[in-house]
Amino acid sequence: MFEILRNFFNFCDKENRNKFYASIALGVVNSFFMALRIAAIAVMIQGLIRRLTAGEPFTSRTIWLSFGIMLFSVTAAIITKKTVSMWQTEGGYRTCAKKRIEIAEHLRYIPMGYFNKNSLGQITSVTTNTMELVGDIATRAVMLVMQGLLDSALIIVMIFFFDVRIALVALAGFLLFQFVNVFMRLSVLGVSEEKNIADEKQVSKILEYIQGIAEVRSYNLTGSRSAELNAVINEAKKVCLKMELRCIPIAAIQSLVAKMTGVAIMLASIYFYLQGTMPLENCAVMLVCSFMLFTALEAGGNYSALLRTIDIGVKKAQAILDVPMMDIEGSERHAEQAKTVQRTVFSESPSSCAAKAEASKEQGHFDKVNDLSAQNISFSYDPDSSNPRKIIDGLSFTIPACTTTAIVGPSGGGKTTLCHLLARFWDVDSGSVTLGGKDVRDYDMDSLMANFSFVFQNVYLFHDTIANNIRFGQRDASMEKVIAAAKKACCHDFISSLPDGYETVIGEGGASLSGGEKQRISIARAIMKDAPVIILDEATANVDPENERDLMAAIKELTKEKTVVMIAHRLKTVRNADQIIVLDKGRIAEQGKHDELIKSGGIYARFIDSRKKAVSWKL
């Protein structure tokens, strides 16, 4: 148990851990005040017995002394108990809140492969169910278990002052209670792990069902999918029942031990009194103590079975935090250089991209400001497997600043993966990717990300106002800037036509908007960020003809005077690129301008020919 508590306290941040430590120290004081009730009862009982046996007067002094001790005990116990409860509650809930934020921050900097190996349900379960467990049940369990232990210990200490023999009986009962308690925690060890797994499966299946509800309904799979979901929920129910049924018999034994400890104290006290080795007043006090000890033991034991579940939950959350992050700090010098370049490129004084680059060169920041290069890079998604499949295999190329590079090739050739490597969503297995002549791994991660804007094929918008989705990268941006970015992205008109305009709250993922509208809002978000390097991943692939004109105008505005890397299949999108890189099976099959590649008659020429034929088809 103490190992579990130690793990829990180590899981808490320093501030809240200190709250728990302080609450435990104050809990000792609280237990002392609670134990003072024994002294108050003893004073009253001794006065009554002396009145009955020796005929001594029962004075008001005895009454007031007993009342004073009891009043002090109860008042001080209430005050300290309130403080202890507040400290432990604050410590638990604030730990939960901080760990959720810490996990979210940590997930930003871990390799993307983590999300391939771990389901969304598992991650969601940890950040919701597990952290709720830590913030709610863990706080209550730790508070009650610790207080039960302290109260029991202090009562036994007080009994030592009256009769050592009874104190030894109480101590034996306390140790037997703890033995049963340990057995209970061990008995639920396997079930606790099953419960956590069942919770993860349940969350994962619910998310899958909700996210795929359109496909489920369109293929008329509602019944079968509902059956799968119900099966997972029923399995979670069975595990919870199994855990309860596993605990109930042992909890009954534990409760019996607590009761029998009280009975043993009572019988021993009466026996010693009848033998003449214990005064009557001490016997009466021990009878009262037997009930107090029983109550304290049960208070600590009722929640102790949850400690194992809490321990597993804490370990699951810690497992995410222990996933090695990508090197996000880099060298201090390179990080500062990255920030300097980002600030320089954002400068409004030079009027053209080339002028900005030249201005940065003159200041001596980098030799090739914002040139993006790959030197013999290789990458596979599972490099530790026995037979890893290389997605990128020995690529080398340079994307000069303020130019447009189109990446084309067959499906599965590594186009999207390459873009992710350029922006360091992944780290390469070998070789290096450089920005401005410096390895991207030497940059501060946040400063590196400030140099990139992304427009993906599948746009994600947050459940928030349209204005806040546009200013996502600049939370303090004024509404004037938001509107200016929206106008450049050709989405101001349709936003203005909405009932609440820019304050319209859109559904999670942008469910209430069309594909073209979502895409233009994402472009407005990228325009607002104003990063010097733009990566477009099939940004126009799924756009209907009605939206295409506005979308192309928005992309033109976004990419003006920028370094652009685009994945595209449309001829008119790629033909004017400064260079075209043709990927096939992770390697560069061809590289050059449109006219050069057409003349060579290779993969690109065949690709363009097939596109022309597709466009010419008529119904």
C-alpha positions in Angstrom: 0.0 0.0 0.0 2.8 2.4 0.9 4.4 1.7 -2.4 1.2 2.6 -4.2 0.8 5.8 -2.2 4.5 6.7 -2.9 3.9 6.2 -6.7 0.8 8.4 -6.5 2.6 11.2 -4.6 5.5 11.0 -7.1 3.0 11.3 -9.9 1.8 14.6 -8.5 3.7 17.8 -9.3 5.8 19.4 -6.6 3.2 22.0 -5.5 0.4 19.5 -5.1 2.6 16.8 -3.7 3.5 19.2 -1.0 -0.2 19.8 -0.4 -0.6 16.1 0.2 2.4 15.9 2.5 1.1 18.9 4.5 -2.3 17.3 4.7 -0.8 14.1 6.0 1.1 16.0 8.7 -2.1 18.0 9.6 -4.0 14.7 9.5 -1.8 13.4 12.3 -2.8 16.5 14.3 -6.4 15.9 13.4 -6.2 12.3 14.6 -4.7 13.5 17.9 -7.7 15.9 18.3 -10.0 13.0 17.5 -8.3 10.8 20.1 -8.8 13.5 22.7 -12.4 12.4 22.9 -11.2 9.4 24.8 -9.7 11.7 27.4 -13.0 13.6 27.7 -15.0 10.4 28.0 -12.5 9.1 30.5 -12.9 12.2 32.8 -16.7 11.9 32.7 -16.7 8.1 33.3 -14.2 8.4 36.2 -16.3 11.1 37.9 -19.5 9.0 37.6 -17.9 5.8 38.8 -16.3 7.5 41.8 -19.7 9.0 42.6 -21.4 5.6 42.5 -18.6 3.5 44.2 -16.9 5.9 46.6 -19.7 8.4 47.1 -17.5 11.2 46.0 -19.4 14.3 44.8 -19.9 14.7 41.1 -18.8 18.3 40.8 -19.4 20.8 38.1 -15.7 21.0 37.7 -15.7 17.4 36.3 -18.5 18.2 34.0 -16.9 21.4 32.7 -13.5 19.7 32.3 -15.0 16.9 30.3 -17.1 19.3 28.2 -14.1 21.6 27.7 -11.9 18.7 26.4 -14.7 17.4 24.2 -15.5 20.9 22.8 -11.8 21.6 22.1 -11.4 18.1 20.5 -14.5 18.4 18.3 -13.8 22.1 17.3 -10.1 21.5 16.5 -10.9 18.2 14.7 -13.5 20.0 12.5 -11.1 22.8 11.6 -8.2 20.5 10.8 -10.4 18.0 9.0 -11.8 20.8 6.8 -8.3 22.0 6.0 -7.0 18.5 5.3 -9.9 17.8 3.0 -9.4 21.0 1.1 -5.7 20.5 0.6 -6.2 16.9 -0.5 -9.1 17.7 -2.8 -7.2 20.7 -4.3 -4.1 18.5 -4.7 -6.0 15.7 -6.5 -8.1 17.9 -8.9 -5.2 20.2 -9.7 -2.9 17.3 -10.3 -5.6 15.9 -12.7 -5.8 19.2 -14.5 -2.0 19.7 -14.7 -1.4 16.2 -15.9 -4.0 16.5 -18.6 -2.2 19.6 -19.8 1.2 18.0 -19.4 0.1 14.9 -21.4 -1.3 17.2 -24.1 1.9 19.1 -24.3 3.9 15.9 -24.3 1.9 14.5 -27.1 2.9 17.5 -29.3 6.5 16.5 -29.2 6.5 12.7 -29.4 7.1 10.8 -32.7 4.0 10.4 -34.8 4.6 6.6 -34.8 3.2 6.6 -31.2 -0.2 7.4 -32.6 0.1 4.5 -35.1 0.9 2.0 -32.4 -1.6 3.3 -29.9 -5.3 3.7 -30.6 -7.2 6.9 -30.1 -9.4 5.1 -27.6 -6.4 4.2 -25.5 -5.1 7.8 -25.4 -8.6 9.2 -24.9 -9.2 6.7 -22.0 -6.1 7.8 -20.2 -6.8 11.5 -20.6 -10.5 11.1 -19.6 -11.3 8.0 -17.5 -7.8 7.6 -15.9 -7.3 11.2 -15.0 -10.9 11.4 -13.7 -10.0 8.5 -11.5 -6.9 10.3 -10.3 -8.8 13.6 -9.7 -11.8 12.1 -8.0 -11.6 8.6 -6.6 -7.8 8.7 -6.0 -8.1 11.8 -3.9 -11.0 10.4 -1.8 -9.3 7.0 -1.5 -6.0 8.3 -0.4 -7.6 10.8 2.0 -9.8 8.2 3.7 -7.2 5.4 3.7 -4.5 7.6 5.2 -6.9 9.2 7.7 -8.2 5.7 8.7 -4.7 4.6 9.3 -3.7 7.7 11.3 -6.9 7.6 13.4 -6.5 3.9 14.2 -2.8 4.4 15.1 -3.5 7.3 17.4 -6.4 5.5 19.2 -4.1 2.5 19.8 -1.4 4.9 21.2 -4.0 6.5 23.5 -5.1 3.0 24.7 -1.4 2.4 25.7 -1.8 5.1 28.3 -4.7 3.2 29.9 -3.7 -0.4 29.6 -0.8 -2.0 27.7 -2.6 -5.4 27.5 -5.6 -3.9 25.7 -3.3 -1.9 23.5 -1.6 -5.1 22.4 -5.0 -6.7 21.6 -5.9 -3.6 19.5 -2.5 -3.7 17.8 -2.9 -7.4 16.9 -6.4 -6.7 15.4 -5.0 -3.7 13.5 -2.2 -5.9 12.0 -4.6 -8.7 11.1 -6.9 -6.1 9.4 -4.0 -4.8 7.4 -3.1 -8.3 6.3 -6.6 -8.9 5.0 -6.4 -5.5 3.4 -3.2 -6.5 1.5 -4.9 -9.7 0.4 -7.8 -7.7 -1.0 -5.5 -5.4 -3.0 -3.7 -8.4 -4.4 -6.9 -10.2 -5.3 -8.1 -7.3 -7.5 -4.6 -6.8 -9.2 -5.5 -8.8 -12.3 -9.1 -7.5 -12.4 -7.9 -3.9 -12.2 -5.8 -4.4 -15.3 -8.8 -6.0 -17.0 -10.9 -3.0 -16.0 -8.5 -0.5 -17.5 -8.3 -2.5 -20.8 -12.1 -2.8 -20.9 -12.4 1.0 -20.4 -9.9 1.6 -23.2 -11.8 -0.8 -25.6 -15.1 0.8 -24.6 -13.9 4.4 -25.3 -12.2 3.2 -28.6 -15.3 1.4 -29.8 -17.6 4.4 -28.9 -15.3 6.8 -30.8 -15.1 4.5 -33.8 -18.9 4.1 -33.9 -19.5 7.9 -33.6 -16.8 8.8 -36.1 -18.0 6.2 -38.6 -21.7 6.7 -38.1 -22.2 7.9 -41.7 -20.6 4.8 -43.2 -22.5 2.6 -40.7 -25.9 4.0 -41.8 -25.1 4.2 -45.5 -24.2 0.5 -45.5 -27.1 -0.4 -43.3 -24.8 -1.9 -40.6 -26.5 -0.2 -37.7 -27.6 -3.4 -36.1 -24.3 -5.3 -36.4 -22.2 -2.3 -35.4 -24.5 -1.6 -32.5 -24.1 -5.3 -31.5 -20.3 -4.9 -31.5 -20.6 -1.7 -29.4 -23.1 -3.4 -27.0 -20.7 -6.3 -26.7 -17.8 -4.1 -25.6 -20.1 -2.2 -23.2 -21.3 -5.5 -21.7 -17.8 -6.7 -21.4 -16.9 -3.6 -19.4 -19.9 -4.2 -17.2 -18.9 -7.8 -16.6 -15.4 -6.7 -15.6 -16.8 -4.1 -13.2 -19.1 -6.8 -11.6 -16.2 -9.2 -11.5 -14.1 -6.7 -9.6 -17.0 -6.0 -7.1 -17.7 -9.7 -6.6 -14.0 -10.3 -6.1 -13.9 -7.6 -3.4 -17.2 -8.2 -1.6 -16.2 -11.5 0.2 -12.8 -10.1 1.3 -14.4 -6.8 2.3 -16.8 -8.9 4.5 -13.9 -10.7 6.1 -12.2 -7.3 6.6 -15.3 -5.9 8.2 -15.6 -9.0 10.4 -11.9 -8.6 11.5 -12.6 -4.9 12.5 -15.7 -5.9 14.4 -14.0 -8.9 16.1 -11.2 -6.6 17.1 -13.7 -4.4 18.9 -15.3 -7.4 20.5 -11.9 -8.8 21.6 -11.1 -5.4 23.2 -14.5 -5.5 25.0 -14.1 -9.1 26.2 -10.6 -8.6 27.3 -11.5 -5.4 29.2 -14.4 -7.1 31.0 -12.2 -10.1 31.8 -9.4 -8.0 33.3 -12.0 -6.0 35.3 -13.6 -9.2 36.7 -10.1 -10.5 37.5 -9.5 -7.3 39.4 -6.5 -6.2 37.3 -8.3 -3.3 35.6 -10.2 -0.4 37.3 -13.9 -0.1 36.3 -13.4 3.4 34.8 -10.6 2.1 32.6 -12.9 -0.8 31.5 -15.6 1.6 30.6 -13.2 3.7 28.6 -11.9 0.6 26.7 -15.5 -0.3 25.8 -15.9 3.1 24.2 -12.5 2.8 22.5 -13.5 -0.5 20.9 -16.2 1.2 18.9 -14.0 4.1 18.0 -11.3 1.8 16.7 -13.8 -0.3 14.7 -15.1 2.9 13.0 -11.6 4.1 12.2 -10.5 0.7 10.7 -13.5 0.4 8.5 -13.1 4.0 7.3 -9.6 3.2 6.1 -10.4 -0.2 4.7 -13.5 0.6 2.6 -11.5 2.4 -0.1 -8.3 0.5 0.0 -9.3 -1.9 -2.7 -9.3 1.1 -5.1 -5.7 1.8 -4.5 -4.6 -0.9 -7.0 -6.9 0.5 -9.7 -5.5 3.9 -9.0 -2.0 2.6 -9.2 -2.6 1.1 -12.6 -4.2 4.3 -13.8 -1.3 6.4 -12.6 1.2 4.0 -14.3 -0.8 4.3 -17.6 -0.7 8.1 -17.5 3.0 8.0 -16.6 3.7 5.6 -19.5 2.6 8.3 -21.9 4.7 10.9 -20.2 7.7 8.5 -20.3 7.5 8.1 -24.1 10.7 9.7 -25.3 10.1 13.1 -26.9 11.8 14.3 -30.1 14.7 16.5 -29.2 12.7 19.7 -29.0 15.3 22.1 -27.5 18.2 21.7 -29.9 21.3 23.7 -29.2 20.7 27.1 -27.6 22.6 28.8 -30.4 20.6 27.1 -33.2 17.3 27.7 -31.4 18.0 31.4 -31.3 19.1 31.4 -34.9 15.8 29.7 -35.9 13.9 32.4 -34.0 15.9 35.1 -35.6 15.2 33.8 -39.1 11.5 33.4 -38.3 11.4 37.0 -37.1 13.3 38.2 -40.1 11.1 36.5 -42.7 8.1 37.9 -41.0 9.4 41.4 -41.3 7.2 43.7 -43.3 9.9 46.0 -44.5 11.2 44.1 -47.5 8.5 43.9 -50.2 9.5 40.6 -51.8 10.5 37.1 -50.8 13.8 37.4 -52.4 14.4 40.8 -50.7 13.6 39.2 -47.3 16.0 36.4 -48.0 18.7 38.9 -49.1 18.1 41.1 -46.0 18.6 38.0 -43.8 21.8 37.1 -45.6 23.2 40.6 -45.1 22.6 40.3 -41.4 24.7 37.2 -41.4 22.1 34.8 -40.0 22.3 31.9 -42.5 24.1 31.3 -45.8 20.9 30.1 -47.5 18.0 31.5 -45.6 15.0 29.1 -45.7 16.4 26.8 -48.3 14.9 23.4 -47.5 17.2 20.5 -48.2 17.3 16.7 -47.7 20.6 14.9 -47.7 20.4 11.1 -48.3 17.4 10.7 -46.0 15.9 7.3 -45.3 12.8 6.4 -43.2 10.6 3.5 -42.3 7.6 3.5 -40.0 8.8 0.5 -38.0 12.6 0.5 -38.1 12.9 -1.9 -35.2 11.0 -4.7 -36.9 12.9 -7.7 -38.4 12.1 -6.6 -41.9 11.4 -2.9 -42.0 10.0 -1.5 -45.3 11.6 1.7 -46.3 9.1 4.4 -47.2 11.8 6.9 -48.1 15.1 5.5 -49.4 18.1 7.7 -49.8 16.6 10.9 -51.1 18.6 14.1 -51.7 17.3 17.4 -53.1 17.2 21.1 -52.4 14.1 23.4 -52.4 15.5 26.9 -52.8 13.8 29.7 -50.8 10.8 31.4 -52.4 10.3 28.7 -55.0 7.6 26.2 -55.6 8.3 22.5 -55.6 5.7 19.9 -56.6 5.9 16.3 -55.4 4.1 13.8 -57.6 4.1 10.1 -58.1 2.1 6.9 -57.7 -0.1 6.3 -54.6 2.0 4.9 -51.7 5.2 6.3 -53.2 6.1 8.3 -50.0 4.9 11.8 -50.9 3.0 12.6 -47.7 5.7 11.0 -45.6 8.3 13.1 -47.2 6.4 16.3 -46.4 6.1 15.1 -42.8 9.9 14.6 -42.6 10.6 18.0 -44.0 8.5 19.6 -41.2 9.9 17.1 -38.7 6.6 15.4 -37.9 9.0 12.4 -37.9 12.7 12.2 -37.5 14.6 10.5 -40.3 16.3 7.2 -39.7 19.4 8.4 -41.5 20.6 11.4 -43.3 19.4 14.9 -42.5 16.8 17.5 -43.3 18.0 21.1 -43.1 16.3 24.5 -43.1 18.5 27.5 -43.8 21.6 25.2 -43.8 20.9 23.9 -40.3 19.6 20.4 -39.3 15.9 20.7 -38.3 16.8 18.6 -35.2 19.0 21.5 -34.0 16.0 23.9 -33.9 13.8 24.6 -31.0 10.6 22.7 -32.0 8.2 25.6 -31.5 10.5 27.9 -33.5 10.8 25.4 -36.2 7.0 25.0 -36.4 6.7 28.8 -36.7 8.4 28.5 -40.1 5.8 26.1 -41.5 2.1 26.4 -42.4 0.2 23.3 -43.6 -3.0 22.9 -45.6 -4.0 19.2 -45.6 -6.4 17.3 -47.8 -8.5 16.4 -44.7 -9.1 19.6 -42.7 -9.7 19.6 -39.0 -11.5 22.6 -37.4 -12.2 22.9 -33.7 -15.5 23.1 -32.0 -15.3 26.9 -31.6 -16.2 30.1 -33.4 -15.0 30.6 -36.9 -13.0 33.6 -35.8 -11.2 31.5 -33.2 -10.5 28.8 -35.7 -8.9 31.4 -38.0 -6.8 33.0 -35.3 -5.8 29.6 -33.9 -2.1 30.3 -34.3 -2.5 33.9 -32.9 -5.0 33.8 -30.1 -4.7 37.5 -29.4 -5.1 38.6 -33.1 -7.7 41.4 -33.6 -10.9 40.9 -35.5 -9.6 43.2 -38.2 -6.7 40.8 -38.9 -9.1 37.8 -38.9 -11.3 39.5 -41.4 -8.4 40.5 -43.6 -7.1 36.9 -43.6 -10.6 35.6 -44.4 -10.9 38.0 -47.4 -7.6 36.8 -48.8 -8.8 33.2 -48.4 -12.0 34.0 -50.2 -14.2 32.9 -47.3 -15.4 36.3 -46.0 -18.6 36.3 -48.0 -19.9 33.0 -46.9 -18.9 33.6 -43.3 -20.7 37.0 -43.4 -23.9 35.2 -44.7 -24.0 33.0 -41.6 -26.5 34.0 -38.9 -23.7 34.8 -36.3 -21.0 35.6 -38.9 -17.5 35.1 -37.5 -19.0 34.2 -34.1 -20.8 31.2 -35.6 -19.8 28.1 -33.6 -18.9 25.2 -35.9 -19.2 21.6 -35.0 -16.2 19.5 -34.1 -14.1 18.8 -37.1 -16.0 21.5 -39.0 -19.0 19.1 -39.5 -21.4 22.0 -40.2 -19.4 23.3 -43.2 -18.8 22.0 -46.7 -15.4 20.6 -47.7 -14.5 23.7 -49.7 -15.6 26.1 -46.9 -13.5 24.1 -44.4 -10.5 24.2 -46.7 -10.7 28.0 -47.2 -11.0 28.5 -43.5 -7.9 26.4 -43.0 -6.1 28.5 -45.6 -7.2 31.7 -43.8 -5.7 30.2 -40.7 -2.4 29.6 -42.5 -2.5 33.1 -44.0 -2.9 34.4 -40.4 0.2 32.5 -39.3 2.2 33.9 -42.2 4.9 31.3 -42.1 7.7 31.4 -44.8 7.3 27.7 -45.8 3.9 26.4 -47.0 3.2 22.7 -47.4 0.1 21.8 -49.4 -0.9 18.1 -49.2 -3.6 17.4 -51.9 -5.3 20.7 -50.8 -7.5 20.7 -53.9 -8.1 17.0 -54.3 -11.7 16.7 -53.0 -13.0 20.2 -53.9 -16.1 20.5 -56.1 -15.9 22.7 -59.2 -18.0 25.5 -57.6 -15.4 25.9 -54.8 -12.4 25.4 -56.9 -12.0 28.9 -58.3 -12.2 30.5 -54.8 -9.9 27.8 -53.4 -7.3 28.4 -56.0 -7.4 32.1 -55.5 -7.0 31.5 -51.7 -4.0 29.3 -52.3 -2.5 31.8 -54.6 -2.8 34.5 -51.9 -1.4 32.1 -49.3 1.7 31.1 -51.3 2.6 34.6 -52.5 6.3 35.1 -51.9 6.6 31.9 -50.0 8.6 28.7 -50.2 6.0 26.2 -51.3 6.0 22.4 -51.2 2.9 20.8 -52.7 1.6 17.4 -53.3 -0.8 17.6 -56.2 -2.2 15.5 -59.2 -3.8 18.3 -61.2 -1.8 19.4 -64.3 -2.5 23.1 -63.9 -1.4 22.9 -60.3 2.0 21.4 -60.9 3.1 22.6 -64.4 4.2 26.0 -63.3 6.3 24.7 -60.4 9.9 25.7 -60.3 10.8 22.1 -59.9 8.9 18.8 -59.9 10.1 15.8 -57.9 8.7 12.5 -59.0 8.7 9.8 -56.2 8.3 6.1 -56.9 8.7 3.5 -54.1 10.5 6.0 -51.9 13.1 7.1 -54.4 13.4 10.0 -56.8 12.5 8.6 -60.2 12.7 12.0 -62.0 13.4 15.6 -61.1 13.1 18.8 -63.1 10.7 21.3 -64.7 7.5 20.3 -66.5 8.7 20.7 -70.0 12.0 18.8 -69.3 10.1 15.9 -67.7 7.6 15.7 -70.5 10.4 15.5 -73.1 12.1 12.7 -71.1 9.0 10.5 -71.6 9.2 8.9 -68.1 6.8 8.4 -65.2 5.8 12.0 -65.1 5.0 12.1 -68.9 2.8 9.0 -68.5 1.2 10.6 -65.5 0.3 13.8 -67.4 -0.9 11.8 -70.4 -3.3 9.8 -68.2 -4.6 12.9 -66.6 -5.2 14.5 -69.9 -7.2 11.5 -71.0 -9.2 11.5 -67.8 -10.1 15.2 -68.3 -11.2 14.5 -71.9 -13.7 11.8 -70.9 -17.3 12.8 -71.6 -20.6 11.3 -70.5 
